[in-house]
Amino acid sequence: MEHIGKHMAGLPSKRDRATERGDLMKYFMEHLNVSRKKDKIPPLTMPRMGRILQAIPTKDLYYLKSVCDQSKDFSKKFWWEINPKKHER
């Protein structure tokens, strides 16, 4: 009798299931944690990034990424852009 793992070798594992949204969350987390480390603030985690970005559609995350990349201060621009009170009129 063969081990069941031998038959399951062709299936993707849970770790292999990368998504666009997950990649963007990692991107933001890595960039934000650089400035947080300088300020001696605990680093952000993936669950926390998920909670922060949960109401923002993936297509808008691409816009947010481009805006933050173009700014002088990535962290400052990120936090300003995701704050809905800054965009009320």
N, C-alpha and C positions, 0 to 999 in steps of 0.2 A: 504494500500500500504506500502511495506517495504522499508526501506532506502537502497540505492544502496551500501553503505559501508558494509552492512551485506553480500551481495553476493560476494564482492571482498575480504573478509577476508582471503581466502585461497591463494591469489596471493602474491608473494613476493613484498615488497616495494622497492623503489629505494635505501633506506638506507641499505637494506639487501644484496645488490649485491656486495659482497666483491670479489676481484680478487687476484690472486697471485701477480700480478704486483703492485697492490695497497698496499698489505701487505708489500712487499719489500720496496716500497717507504716510507711507514710509518716507517719501521724499520730504514732505512737510515736517515730519517728526525729526528727521536728521538735521535739517536746516535750523529748526527752532531750538533744538537741544544744544547747538553750538553756542548760541547767545545765552541760553539758560545756564550753561555750565560756567560761563564768564561771570554771570551775576549770582552764582552759587545758589541757584534755584533747582530743586529736584527735576530730573529729566521727565519729559512726557513719555507715556507708554502708548502702545497701539490701542488698547481699549479706551484710553482717555482721548486719543485722536479720533477714534470712531464716534465717541459721544460728542465731541466738539463739532465734527463735520457731518453729523447724521442728517441734518436738515438741508444740506447743500447737495444738489444733484451733481453727478460726476462731470457733466459737461461744464458746469460752472467751476468745478475744481481746476479744470484746465485753464480757464480764464484767470482764476486766482493765482495759479502757478506762474503764468506769464507776467501778471502785474507785479507779483512779489519779486520775480527774477529781475525785473527792470528797475526796481527801486534801490535806493542806496542802503536801506536798512530792511532786510527781509522780514525780520521778526516784527518790527513796528508796523510795517505795511500789512502783514498777515492779520495781526490782531485788530487793526483798524478796519480792515475790509470785512471781517466776519462778524463785527459788532453791528446788529441791525439798527441800534439807536443812532449810529453815525449817518445812516442813510435815510432817515425820516425827513419828510418835508411838510 
